[in-house]
Amino acid sequence: MTAQPPIAALKPHSFSFHGRSVEDPYAWLRDPTYPKVDDAEILSYLNEENAWFEAAMQPHAELIDTLFQEMKGRIKEDDAGVPQRDGDWVYWWAFKPGAQYRLWYRKPASGGDEQLILDEPAEAEGKEYFRLQALEVSPDGRLAAWSADDNGAERFTLRIRDLATGEDIETVTVVANGAVVWSADSKALAYTEVNDNWRTYRARLHILGSDPVSDVTLYEESDEGFRVALGHTQDRQWIVVATGDHETSEVRLLPTADPAAVPLLVSPRKVKRQYSVDSAHGRLWILTNDEHVNFRLAKATPDNPGDWTEVIAGSDRHYLRSVTSFAKHLVIQEREDGLDQIRLRTYDGEESRIPFPEASYTASLAANPEFDPPAYRLVYSSMVTPNTVFDFDPAAGTLTTLKVQEIPSGYDPSLYATERLMVDARDGTKVPVSVVYRRDFVKNGEGKLYLYAYGAYGFAYPPSFSTLRLSMLDRGFAFAIAHIRGGDDLGYRWYLDGKAEKRWNTFHDFVDAAKGLIAADFTKAGNIAINGGSAGGELMGVVTNTDPQLWGAVVADVPFVDVLNTMLDDTLPLTPGEWPEWGNPITDPAAFDLILSYSPYDNVSAQAYPPMLITGGLNDPRVTYWEPAKWAAKLRATKTNDKTLLLKTNMGAGHGGKSGRFESLHEDAEAYAFILTQVGAS
């Protein structure tokens, strides 16, 4: 290992908005030809940082390999999905031992031989990266539309495969992103495309056998902040074309029997109003926040789709998250006091809940492709219960276990305990924290703790099971999830109270959760490893600047840390659509000042920082590679101590890191080894 880490050049650069001037000496790390990155000086710096990372981790190679083998040993090598019927066929996926990717199969529901639909390992052969996005079989069962990305840039090539021959017969587009939907007669396919700025801006219709250049545009979104998505109603009567940003939505419907028809606009967009639509029995079932922050359920007719009649009123306690309209029930996924619930409601108004066996868990509908299934497929887990697939029989009111995640190397749930704490934030708000640990973990104020959070976009990080974290628990760590504001753990208001002008609540909640765990004798300052990715990486950056003494190690994955620069650049893929989440510093001086007050890169200061591992992806269209690179460069030049600082940039991957179920474990093992060697373990 060389004696000194790489030092990025300081190149004076500044910019001004609203009379404020900001220094940005590492702006040069952004290649002006992005998304092409070929600047020799930039690539040299990233490669030098990668070499420094490899050299720093090489002495821990044995530990990394041990962790990797542990993680791999908990994965069933010949794992398979639970077969699911869809019309005349039963579908499932399976892995072969040692394979990184899935095989996708089907067989006739009436009995017969299995048929291989898609061989992911064959498609991924020779590629550094591979990700399957869409796989949809046509209603007549003859064709499959499938899309894949082979470099992490999230521009997917959409192809149509003849299932009788296994050959691809058409390439529809090389810039697809999102779901695809077949017409009822299997002669046309709806899909969405991204533009040069990676914005999903239009839905198109491809007629089989025609030149894709002549594909009809079903809808094109002119608002730079909105993105278009496709789906279909549960009864498969309508193709759903939705557009929106983080706070406003608008839906159009196209008959699957006539997808080239004039789209039916359900209701024109209204700022900060969201709604989604499903269909059953000649009615539209609409979930909306128009009258209550936690959403209400309404109904309408296709003849008058904007006239909504209330079915279930909004509630301060019941947060309605989704509604699926099956033939016999409206299945409502909701959250009550932060706990997942699934409610069944008949069309006569009779209601019941699906019972679950634990006091704290996460549960949701799985894929349920049919309109009138005999049972509803669910997925379930808790901090100590492995992932479980249930069928719920509404007639009998019973849960049938179809699959429990198998852990080949062994797992004894009786060795572990979980609890949920309510920690006081500095403004008096009670913040839930889920904790899991071995029963022999001693709460004496000296323990090691791994603390995770996300806290953005209304995404609640669930108290679910993970085989990976067993490697930390079995080495004496407790693992905690802070359900901080910015997620929607305790309702939609919980999300609103952690975004835009209330963003500091998110950061304060995380720090206060850590202090609450210290007060509960789980740990002490300096013994806490923290981790977050993307917007959760922003969180890592802020709390590392504000409270560095608390953390024993920090792992920031693809962190959104150059927040001000990104929100000022409307040419970047995500920026216009992100303004409702963070504020628009271009037009709003208050938003500029707020973002500048916390943006991690802009607030690096001359102080002692904890050990840090930062990751990025060269092809990442969400958090561009230069954000973690600039942050690491500034940290290295500014911090006053010699604690470890590592930057690893995946040169052939994007936002999700490496692909493949085992390859990605190497990165998990590296992160765990970093924590274990910095914080230590019992």
N, C-alpha and C positions, 0 to 999 in steps of 0.2 A: 504494500500500500504506500502510495506516495505520501510525502510528509505534509503536504498542504492540499486542501480542497480547491476545486476550480473557483476562480474569482471572475465574475462577469465584469466586463468593462463598464465604467460609468460614462455615459454620454449625455451631457446636459440637454434637457428637453423640458419644456413647461407648456401649459395651456391655461387659458383663462375663460371663465364663464361668470356672468353676474358680478363682475368686479372682483372675483376671487381668482388667484393664481395658484396653480398646483404644479409641483415639481414631479417629473416622471422620468428619472434617469435611465430606466431600463426599458423604455418604450421601443428601443431598437430590436428587442427580442421578438417582436411581432413581424413576421415576414410580410412585406407589402404585397406579395403575390398570393397570399393565403386565399383559398385553401391549399394551393400548391406551396410547399415549404422546401425550398432548395437553396436558401442563402447559406453559404459555406460557414460563415462565422456563427450563425445561429445553430446550425447542425453540429458544429464543432463543440460549442458550449454544452448543448444537450447531451452529446456523446461523452464529454468529459465528466459531466455530472453522473451519467449512468455508470461510467467506469469507477468513479468515486463510491457510488452506491455498492457496486459489486465488490470492490476492495474492502469496504467497511463491513459487509455482511459475510465475506468469505470465511473469517474465523468462526462464524456461527453456522457453517454449512451443515455440520452434523445435526445441530438442533433443528435447522430448517427441514432437513430430510426426515428427521424423527417426527416433527409436526405434520409434514406432508403425508407420511405413511399412516399416521394416526387418522388424519382426516379422510384419506382415501379408504382406510380400513372400515370406516363407518358408512361407506357408500356401497350399496348392493350392486355389484358389477353387472348382474343380469337383470336389473330392475325393469319393471314394466308397469304401464298405466292400467287402471281398471277399465275394461272394455265398456264402451258407451254406445247405445243404439241411436242411430239417426236414420229413420226411414227403413229402407230395405237392407241396411248394412249395419254391422257392428264395427266400431273403430277403436284402435288403441295404439300405443307406442311401446317400444322396448329397446333396451340396450343389450348389445352383446358384451361379454366380459372383455374388459380392457378398452372398450370403445369410448370415444369422447362425445359422440353425438348419437342421436336417436335414429331408430328405424320406425317407420310409420306403416301400419298394417290395417287391413279390413278383411272381413269375411261376410258372406250372406247371413242375414239374421235367421233365415230358415234352415241354415246349416250348409256346410260346404268348406272348400279349401280356403286358407288364408291367402291374401294377395298383398304383396309389398307395394305400397303407394309411393313412398319416397325413402331413399337411402341417403341419409345425411352424411354418414362417413364417406360414402363415395363422392358426394358433391363437394365435401370439404377436403378431399385428397389433394395434397400438395399446396394447400393454402395456409398462410399463417393465421388467418382469421376466417371464421364462417359463422353466420347467424341466420337462421331461418326465421322469417317473420310471419308470413301468411301461408296457410295451407287450407284451401277450401275445395271440396269436391262438388261438382255440378249436381243439380237436382236429379238429373237422369242417371247419375252415377258413372258416366263415361269419361269425364275429364277432371283434372285437378289444376287449379290455379295456385301457384306457389311463388313466393318471393324470398330472395336471400341477398345478404350483404357480405362481401368478402374482404373488406378492409376497415370496417368500423366507422365509416363515414355516414352510415345510416341513409344511404341512397340505395334502394333495393331494386334488383332486377326482377321483373315480374314475367313469369313464363306460364304457358299452358301445356299440360302434359296429357297425352293419350294414355289412359290407364290400361288399355288392352295391350299396347305394345311397350309401355314404359318409356316412350320417346317424347321429348318436348317438341311440340308442333308449331308453337308461336312464341316469340318474345314480344311482349306488349310494350314495355317501357323499361328504361334503366334508371329511372328516378322516382320509383314508387316509394311510398311510405304510408303504412297503415293497412287497415282491413280491406278485403275485397269482397264483393257481393255479386252473386250470380242472379241473372234474370230467371223467372219461373220456368221458362222454356229451355234453359241451358244454352241459349244461343248468343248471350251477351254477358259482359262482365263489367261491373263498375269498380273503379279504383281511384286512388288519389295520388297526386304527384307533388314533388317539392320543386321550388324554383332554385335559382343560383344561390340565394340566401338561405337555403334549407328551410323555407317556409312552405308548409303543406297548404297550397293556395287554391287548388282546384280539384274537382271530381270529374272524371271522364267516363265515357261508356265505349267499350270496345265490342264491336260485332265480330264474332268468330269468323276467321277467314279473310277479313278486310285488312287493309293497310293501316297500321296504328296512327299514321300521320293524319288520317281522316277521322279519327275518333271524335265523337261529339263531346263537347264540354257541357256537363250537366249543371255545374255551378262553378263560378270563379269568384273568389273573395278579393275585394279591392282594398279592404282595410289591412294595412301592413301588420297590425297587431293581432289579427284574427287568424285562426288556423282551421282547416276543413278536415272533417273526419266522417267516415262511413260506418254504417251498421245496418242491421235489419230488425224489424219488429219480431217478437217471439212467434207470432202467427205467420210470419213470412209473407205477409200481404204487402209490406212496404219496405223500400230501401230508405234508410234514414240518412240524410245529408245534414250534418250538424256543423256549425261554425261558431267560433267564439274565442274569448281570451280567458283570463283567470277569474273574471267576475261577470261577464255578459255572454249570453248564448242565444242562438237562433237556429230553428230546425225547419227543414223542408222534407217533404215526403214524396217519393216516386213509387208508383205501383210496380211490384216485381213482375206483373204480367205485361206492363207497358213502360219500361224504364225510360224511354225517350219522351214520355209525356211531359207536359208543362209541370214543373215542381209545385207541390201544394205547400205554401208557406203557412206554418201552424200559427205563428204570431210574430210580428216584426220585433226586432231587437229593441230592448230598453236597457239603458246603462245600469249595470249592477243587478239586473234580473237574470237569473239562470232558470232554465227548464230543460227537461228531457222527456221523451215521448216513447211509449210502447202502444201496442194495439192488440185488442181481443174483442170478439163478439160485436164487431161493428162500432166500437168505441175507441177513442184515443185516451190513454191513461197518462197523465201529465204530472211530473214531480217538479215543483217550483218553489223558489224562495221569494215570490212576489209579495206575500203578506206576512211571512214569518221567517226569521233568520235560520230556523232549523227545518225549513221546507214543509210544504203541505202537499197532499195528493188531490188532484182534480181530474175530471173527465170532460170530454167533448166529443163531438161527432166530426167525421171527415168533411161533412157538408158545411159545418160552421166551426172550424178548428180553434178559433180564437175566443170562443165563448166557453169559459171554463166554469164547471159546477163543482163545488168542493165535495170531496169524498172523505178525506181525513184532514182535520185541521192541524195547523202547526202547533208545536208544543215546546215549552222551555226545557222539558226533560227528555222527550223523545226526539232524537235527531234522525230524520228520515234520509237515508243515504242512497237507496235505489229501489226501484219497483220493476218487477218482471211480471208480465201478464200472461200466465199460463191458461189453459182451457178451463180448469176448475178453480184456480186460486190466483189472486194477486199475491205474489211473494215479496214481502217488504223487508229489505235489509236496513236495520236501524241500529242506533247505539243509545243505550240508556245508562246514565251515570258512568259513561266511558266504557261500557261493556257491550260487546256485540250481541244483538238479538235478531232472530229471524221470525217474522210474523206472517202467518197465513190468513188471508181474508177471502172468503167466498164472495161471489158476486151478489149474494143476498145479504152480505154484511156480517156474517158470522166470523169471528176471529179466534185464533189460537196461536200459541208460540211453540216453536220446536224446543224441547228440553235438552240441556247439555249437562254433562256429568260433573263439571268442576265449577268452582266459584269464580275463577279468573281464567280466561281463555280467549282465543280468537276463532271466529267461525264465519263462513261465508258460503254462498252458492258457488258450486263448481260449474263446469260446462254442462248445460242442460239443453241440448239442441232441439229436442222435440217440444211441440206445443202441448201435447197431452200425455206426459210421461206417467207411468204407474207410481213412480217415486221421484223425489227430488234429490239430486246428487249434491252433497255438501263436503267441504273440507274443514278440518278442525285441528287445532293443536293448542298447547299451553307452554309455559316456560319449562315444564318438566314432562309433558306428554308429547311423544313424537307425532308427526303429521299423520292424520287419520282421515280416511275417506268413508263417509256414511251415505247410505240411502235412507231418506225419511219417507215412510209410507203414511200419507195423510189420512187414509181410511182407517188404518189400525193405530195411528199415533205412535209408531215405533221407529227407532233408529236401528239400522242394521249396519254393522261394521263390515266394510268390503276390503279395506286394506289398512294396515298400520305400518308406517315406515319401518323397514327392517334395518337394523344396525348390525352388520355381520360380526364386528369385533366385540359386540356386547354392550348392553346398556341396562342399568338397574335404576329405575326411577326412584326407588326408595332411598337412594343415597343422596338425593337432592331435595331441596326445599325452595319454595318461592313465596314471596310476600309482596304486597302492594302498600307503599307508604304514601302519605299525603304530606308534602313538605311545604313549609311556609315560604313563599316568595317575598321579596322585600316590600312589595306593595300590599301584602296581606292575602294574596291569592293562594289557594291551595293547589299545588302542582303534584299530580300523581307520578310515582316512580315505581316501576316494576323491577324486582330484584330476584335473582336466582343464585344459589350457592350450594356447595356440598354441606350436608348436615354436620360435618365435623369442622366447618368454618367457625372460627371463634370471633365473636363480636367484642373485641377488647380495644378498639380504637387503633389497632396496628395493622389491620388487614390490607391486602392489595385489592384494588377495585378497577374494573373495566367499565367505563361509563360511555354510553352511546346515545345519540339523539340526531334528529333531522330538523324538525321544526320549521317547515315551510310548505307553501302551496296547499295547505289543508290536508297534507298526507299524515295520517296517524301511523306511527310505527308500532305494530301490534306486539303484544306480549306472547310471541310465538316461540316454537321450538327451533333449535339450531344444533346440529351435530358438531359444527365447527367450534362453538364456544366451550364444548366439553373439555377441549385441550387446555383451556384457561382455568375452568372450574377445578379440574383434577390437579392443577398445579397451585391451587390455593387461592385463586382469585374469586371474588364475587363478581357477577355481571349485572349491570343495571341499565335500564332504559328510562330516560327522563322524557315524560310525555308533555313536553313544553308547548307553550303557546306558539302559534304558527302552524301546527298540525291541527286536525279537527277532532282530537281524541275525546274532548268533552263537549262536542257540538260545533256548529259552524261559527259561533261567536268566538270560540277558542282560537280558531284560525284567524278571524278578523283582528283579534287582539294581539296578534304577533306579526302583522304585515304592515308594509308602508310606514306611516308615521308612528305606528306602535311597535316597530321592529325591535327596539331595544328590550321589550318585554321578553322576547325569545332568548336573548343572550343572558339577561339577568336571571331568567328561570333556570337556565342550565347551571350557572354558577351557584345559585341558591340551592338547586338540587344536590350539587356536590357537597355544599356545606351542610345540608340537611343529612346526608349520608354520613358525614363526619360526626355530626352531633348524635346520630344513632349508633355510633361506635362501629360502623362497618370499616372505617378507614381513617386516614389522616392526610393532611396536605403533603404532597410529594409522592404519595403512594397510589395516586389515581392516574390510570391511563385513559385517555379519551380518544374517541374516533367518530368521524362523520365524513360523509361524502357529498360532493356537489354543493347544494345549498347547505347541507350539513357540514361541508368543508369550510364554507363561509363562517359558520358558527365556530368551528375549531379556530379559525384565524382570529376572530374577535376575542374569544375568551382567553386565547393565548397572549394577546396583547394586553388585555385588562387585568388578568389574574394569573400570570405565569407561575407564581409560586405554588399554586394548587396542584399542578400537573407533574406527574412523574414521567410521562411520555405522551406524545401527541401523534396520531396518525390521521392525516388529512388526505382523503382520496378525491382526485379530480376536483379540487376545491375552487369554488366560485369566490375568488378573493380580490380580484381587480374590479370591484363592483362599480366604482365611479366611472372608470374609463369605458367599461362595457355598456353601462346605461347611457353614456353620452354618445355612443356610436350606433346610429340607427341603420348602418349597413351590415351589422352583424346579424347572424341568423335569428337569434331569439329576442333581440333588444326591444323592438316595438311591442311585442306581446308580453314583455316582462314589466312594462311600466305600471300596469295596475297592481303588480305585486310589490314593487320596490319604490315606485314614484318615478316621475320623469324629470331628471335634473337639467334637461335642455331648456324646458319652458318654466320650470318651477324652482326659484331660488331656495325655497324651504326644503324641497326634496334634495337639491344639490347639497345643502349644508348637512342634512340628515345623513345621507349616504356617505359624505366625506367624514362624518363623525365616527363611523364604524368600519368603513371599507378596510379590510385587513392589510392590504398592500400599502395603503396610504397612511396607516397608523402604526407601522413598524417603528419602534423607538429604541434608543440606546439603553437597553436593560438586559438582564439575564433572562434567557429563554430556556424552556425545558427541552429535552431531546425531541427531535421532530423528524418524522418520515412523511414526505409529500410525494404524491403520485400524479401523473398526467398522461394524456394520450395525444399523440401527434395528430391523429385524424379525428379527434373529438369535436363534433360540431356544436355541442352544448356548452361545455366549458373549454374554451380554446386553450391549446397547449401553453401559450405564453402567460396565462394567468398564474399557474403554479410556478412556472420558470421565473417570472419577474419577482414573485413573492419570495422564493427561495434565494434568489440573488440578493435582494434587499436585506433579507434576514441575515444572510452570511456576512454582508458588509457592515451591518449595524449592531448586531447583538454583542454584548460585552463579556460573554463567557464562552467556554470552549465545549459546551455540550454538543452532542452529535446532531448534525443537520444533514439530511439526505434527501435528494430529489431523484425520483425514478420516472422517466418518461417512456411509455410504451411507444416504440417507433412504428409499430404496425397495427395499432389498435385504437379504439375510440373511447367513449364515455364509460363503457362497462368493463374496460380492461380486456384481458385475454379471453378468448372463447374456448369452449370445450370444458366438460365437467371436471376433468382432472387438471388441465393446464391452469385453470383459474385458481385451483387450490394452492399452487406454488406461491401465488401472490398473497393469499391468506396466510400461508405458513411464514412467509417473509415478514408480514406485518406482526404476527404473533411473536415471532422470534425477536423482532425489534423491541416489542413491549417487554418481553420476558428478560431480555438482556439489559434493558434500561431501568425498569422498575424492580426487577428481581422476582423471585417466586419461592414459596415454601415447598 
